[in-house]
Amino acid sequence: MITLKQCRAIGLVIVGVLSSLLSGQALAESYVYLTNNTMETLTLSTQQTGHDNIRHGDQWQQLAAKVPPLGTVKFLRFNRDQGIKWGKEYIFTTAVNGASQPVYLKQRLLGTMTFSKMWLSGQDDPWHYDRDIHRVPLDSQQQTLAFKSSSARASGDDIHYVIHDKFNKSEKSQYSNELNVLTYNTWALLPPLASKNTGDRLDTIAEYMTHYDVVVFQEVFDPILTAKFRAKVAQTYPYMTEIPWQVGKILTGGSFIASRWPIEAQDAVVYDACRADGCLAGKGMNYAKIRKGSNAYHIFGTHTHAYTSEQDVAVRFEQLAQLKRFIESKQISYQEPVIMAGDFNVDKINYPQEHLAFLALLNATEPEATGAYPYSYAGPVNIYADEAFNEYLDYVLYSNDHLAPYASENNMLTPRSIDSQHWQSWDLSDHYPVEGRFAFPLAPEYMPY
């Protein structure tokens, strides 16, 4: 006679065995991903050729038909054992449209006694049976197809493809009356605060951002990496301001101005107002008077308080009012340009009234935006950003109280890298940088660099 207790024990064993078998079957799959590092929506269509005993929806399935700009999708799955016949070949070909030319992503399975071997390719590249990064230039030479197989689970690799727009550095200014200014929040927090891959990201930022007159950086907090980063940036921008700091704060302000041209005067002040975790850092204002040829330019950089509650907005506007007073305290001639740049944490997409109030308080103009992507903080596509938020927080402005440009524009950039140290993360920060390009009615001395 089997007791009730014994029945329960047998039942648990059976459930455990079934669970193990089912999980093993679920794990015996590979998934294929595509990242779209372009500004076009890509469309996908997959076909299976070779041995014809497997069916869509059972042993394999196309999971997505589109990839948005900067997005990543898991678009294909296929079984690695169930239904895969020993010695038989199965080929999956996905046609991708929307890039500079039609692109073809390819995988090949060869059934073994208990599993399958997998090769990968793209375009007319040979089949690869490894975990290296492979790159195929596309016809335009401005785009690259890259792909790699990576260990995902005991019973199968996953494959990651990326169609990548080459990062084209901005056109350099040519004359002394032109000034190109970039603002970049680098997300270089202290290691315990969970900033990721910081050293590699900072290295690539310094390599990419070399075609400007002035760069305004924020969130360069890590003390060891800050010194290394400033040394690397100094190879292009030898003139730098100090970073704001205050006794009693755990972190510095994390912001500084880097200039290609001599800095004749500088200042840094920590904001008086702060709230909650914003009080841990000495966030504040940077000032640099820069001399380009015979022309003087006044640059103010900042990183203001974050968040959107009524109390947080009030703190942010106290800081903005202090920034306005700081600018006024420099008694700058109305015949000289004043530019304000930084992560202002004012979201013009979701809070347009706050954006208008912010510009009115500073009496500043935001040049027309020419970039193709609408968010400088894009959680759904940027692996480092909070996926719940799509925001525009970063600006390069000019003062209406001072010399106005006769031409100006803002352009948000989306720099990404497919180098090994950035593989599957792609982005260089949780923010995208914004460049401001200005031409002023000043003496136009020819000053190429």
N, C-alpha and C positions, 0 to 999 in steps of 0.2 A: 504494500500500500504506500503510495506516494503522499506525503503530508503536504498541507497547504504551503508550509514554509519552503519545502523542496520544490514545489511547483513555481513559486515565486522566483527562486534561485535559477531554475532552468529557464524561466521566461526572461530573466535579466541577461543570461548568457546568450540566448537566441537574439534578443534585441541588440546586444553588443556586437554579435557577429554580423547581423544584417546591417547595422549602422556602419561597421567597418567596411563591409563590401560596397555599400552605397557610396560612402565617402571616397573610397578608392576609385569607383567608377567616375564620380564627379571630378576627381582630381586628374583623371587621365585625359585631359583636354589641354589644348593650347589656345591662347587668345592672341589676336593681332590688333595692334593699336596704330592709329595715325594721328600725328600732331601736325597742325596747319600753322606754320610760322609765316603766313602771308596775310594780306588784307582781303583776300577773295574767299568766298564760300566754295568749298570743294564738294563735288558729288561723287558717289561711289557705286560701283556695280560689280558684284563678284560672280564668277562662273567656276564650276568644277569640271575638270576634264580628267582623262586617264581612265582607270577602272571605274565602272559605272554602277557598282552595287550599293553605294551610299547615297542618302537622300537629304535634300535641304530640309531643315527643321528637325531632323533626327541626328545623324552623325555629324552634320555641319550646318552652320547657319550664319547668314549675313545679319549683323546686329544693328547696323546704322547705315544711312544712305547719304548723310551730309556731315561736313565738319565745318563749323563756323570759323571766322578769322581768329587766329591765336588759340583755337580750341584743340582739345584732344578727345578722341572717341575710341572706344573699344568696338571695332566694326566687324570682327569675324571670330568665330570659334569653330574648332573642329576636333573630333575625337581622335585619340592617339592609339586606341586599341579596339574598342567595340566596333565590329563591322569592317575593320581594316584587315584585308586578307594578306597572308604571308606571301611575299614576293611580288605583290601588286603595287602599282604606282598611282598616286592621287595628286593632282595638281590643282591649286587654287590660284586664280588670276583675278585681281581687282583692278578695274579701270578707274582712274581718278581724273576727273575733268574740273577745270577751273584754274589750274596752274598755268605757267607760261607755255606748256605743251601737255598733251595727254601723257599721263604717267601710269605705269603698270607695276603693281606690287605682286610678287609671286612667292608661293610656298610649294614645296614638293614633299610628299610623304612616301616612304617605302615600307610596306608592312614587313615585320619580322615575325618570329614564332609567337611572341607574346605582346609585342608593342609595335613601334614604328620609328624609323629614323626621319629626321626633318632637315630639309635644306631651305635656304631663303635666297631671294634675289630681288632685283628691281630693274625695270627697263631691260636692256640687253646685257646686263652684267652677268658674269658666270654664276652658277649655283655655289653657295657658300655653306659649309658645314662647320661653323665655329661661332664664337661669341665676340668677334671683333666688330668695330664700327666700320661700315662700308659706305662710301660716298660716290654718287654718280652725278656729275654736272649735267644740268639740263640745258636745252638749246640756247636759252637767253644768256647763259653764263652768270645771271644774277640770282639764279635759284639752284639749289642742290637737293637731291634726294639722298637721304642717309637712312641706314637701317642697321639693326643689331638684334641678335637673339640673346635673351637674358634668362638666367635661372629663375623660375617662378614657383615651382613646386617639385616634389620628388619625381613625379611622373610626367613632367613636361615643361619645356621652356615656353616663354611668351616672346613675341616679336614686336619691336617698336620701329615704326617708320616715321620719318619726318620730312615734310617738304618745306624747305627753309629759304627764306629771302635773305640774300646777302645783306649785311648791315653796311649801308653806304654812309660814310662819314659826311657830315654837312659841308656845304661849300664854305670855304674860308672867306672872311672879310678881306677886302683889298685896300681900303682907304681909311684914313684916320677918323673920318666922320661916320664910319660904320662900326657898330659894336654888336657882336653876337654873344649872348649870355645864356648859359644853361643852368637850370636848377635840377638837382638830383638828390632825392632821399635814398640813401644807400642801404638802409636796414642793417647796419653793422652794430648790433646790440652786444652786450656782454654775453659770453657763452651760457651762463645759467638762465638767461632770458630767452633762450631757444632760437636765436638767430642761426641760420643754417648755412653751411658751405661759405662762410664769410670771407675767408682769405682768398679763395679762388674767385669769388664774385668781385671783390675789390680789385684784384689784379686785372680782371677783364674790363671792369669799368674804366680803370686808368688807361688801358690800352685803346679802348673804343673812343673815349671822349677827349680827343686831341685837337679838334678843329675850331676851338672857340677862343674868344678873347678873354672871357671870364667864366668860371664855373662856381656856382654856389652849392655847397654840399650840406646835407643834413644827416643826422643819425649816424655819425661816425663816432661811436661810443667806446668800442673795444680799445683799451689803452695801448696794448701791444700792436694790434693791427693798425691803429690810427697812425702810429709813428711810421710803420712800413708803407702805408698808403700815401701819407703826405710826402714821403721820400720819392715814391714812384711818380706821383702827380707832379712833383717839382721838376721832373725831367722835361715836362712841357710847359708848366706854369710855375716859374721860379719864385713868384711873389705870392705870399699868403698872409692872411690875417690869423690872429690867435683864435682859439676856441673859447667861447664864454664858459666861465666856471664860477662857483661860489662855495666858500667854506660851509660845510654842513650838508651839502648835496652829495648823494651817492655817485651820481654821474655828472660829467661835464655837460655843456650844452650840445655837444656833438656837431656843431655847425661851423663852417669856415668858408671864406672866399679865396679862391685861387685865381691868379691873374697872369696872363702872358706879358703884361705891361707893368711898369713900375708902380708900386703903391706909395703914394706920397703921404698919406695919413690913414690911420685906422683906429677903430674903437670896437669894443665888445661889451655889452651890458646884459645882465640876466634880468628877465622879467620879474616885476614885483609880485604879480598875481600868479597863483597856481592852484591846482585842486587835485586831491587824491593822488594817484600814481604819477600825475604830471609834476608833482613836487619833488620827485626823486632826482630829476635831472635839472641842470642849470640852463634850461632852454632860454634863449634870449635873442639878441640882435647883433649882427655884425655890420660894420661899416668900413668901406674902403674908398678912398679917393684915388682914382687910377688915371695915369697920364699916358695917353696914346698919341704920340706925336706932340702937337701943340695943344691938343684938346684934353680937357679934364672931364672925367665921368665919375659920378657918385653912385656907388652900388650899396644897397642895403639888403642883407640876407637875413632870413628868419625861419624859425620853426615854432609855430604857435600851438596852443593847447588843443587836444583832440576831443572827440565825442560830441554828441548832439543833444544832450539834455539841456533844459533851460539854464541850469547852473553852469554847465560846461560852456555853453555859448556865451554866457555873461563873462566868464573868465577870459575866454578868447577875445572878446571885444575890449576888455580892459587892457589886454596885451596889445591889441592893435592900436588902441588909443595911445599907449605908451610908445609904440613904434612911431606914430605920427609926431609925438612930441620930440622923440629922439631925432627924427629927420629935421624938424624945425630948429632944434638946438645947434645944428651944424651951420646955420645961417648961410646956406648955399645960394649963390646968385641965381636969379630966375633965368639967366642966360646960359646956364649949364644944365646938362641932363641929369636926372635922378631916376634910377631904376631900382625897383623892389622885386626880389625874387625869393622863392622858398616854398616850403610845404606850409601853406596857411591853414590847412585843415578846414577850409570853407568849401563845402560841396555844392558846386553850382548846378549839378544835375538834379539832385533831390531836394535842395533847399535854395531855390533861386532868389528868394527874398533876402536871405542872409547874404548871398553873393552880392546883391545890389547894395546892401547896407555896408558891406565890407569895402567895396570900391568907393562908396560915397564918403565913408569915414577917412580913408586915406587920400581922397581926391585923386584917384588913380584911374588909368585906362588900361583895360586888358586888350591887347591887340587881337585882331581877328585870328581865330584858330584855323590852321590849314592841315592839321594832322588827320589821318584816315581813321584813327581809333578814338572813341569818345571818352574813355575812362583812364585816368592816371593811376587809379587803384582798382584793379579788375579781378575780384575774387574768383569768379567762375573760370577764368583762363590762366591766372597767375598762381603757380603752385605755392608761392610764399605768402600770398594774400588770403585774408579770410573770405571763403567762398560766398558768404552771405552778402557781400558788399560790392556794388559797382559805383564808384565815386570819381569825381574830378576835384583834386585837392591842391594841385601844384601850379604855380603861376609865375610868369615874368611880366611885370607891369611897368608903366612909366608914370611919373608924377605930372599931374596937370598944373602944378604950381611952378613948374620949371620948364626948361626948353623941351618942346614937344618934337618928336621925330616927324619927318615928312613921309616916311614909309616905315611900316612895322608889321610884324606877324609873329604869332606863337605857333609852334609846331610840336605836338607831342610825339615822342619817339618810342618805339617798342623794340629796343635792342635785345636780341637773344643769341645764344651760342649753341652750336652742336658739337663742341669739343668734348672730349671724354669727361672732363671734370664737371661739365654741366649737363651731361646726358640724362634725359628724362626730367630734369628740372627746368632747363632752357633759360629761364629768366635770370636777371642779374640782381634784382631787388624786388621787394613787394610793391614798390612804386615804379611807374615809368617816368623817365625824365621829360622835361619840357624845355624847349629852346625858344628864346626870343631874339628876333633879328631886327635891328634898328638902323636907320640912316637918318642923321641929324643935319640941320642946316648949319654946318660948321666947315672949317677949312678942310678940303679933301686931299690931304697929303697921301701919296701912293706908298703904302706900307705892307707889301705882301709878306707872308711867312710860310 
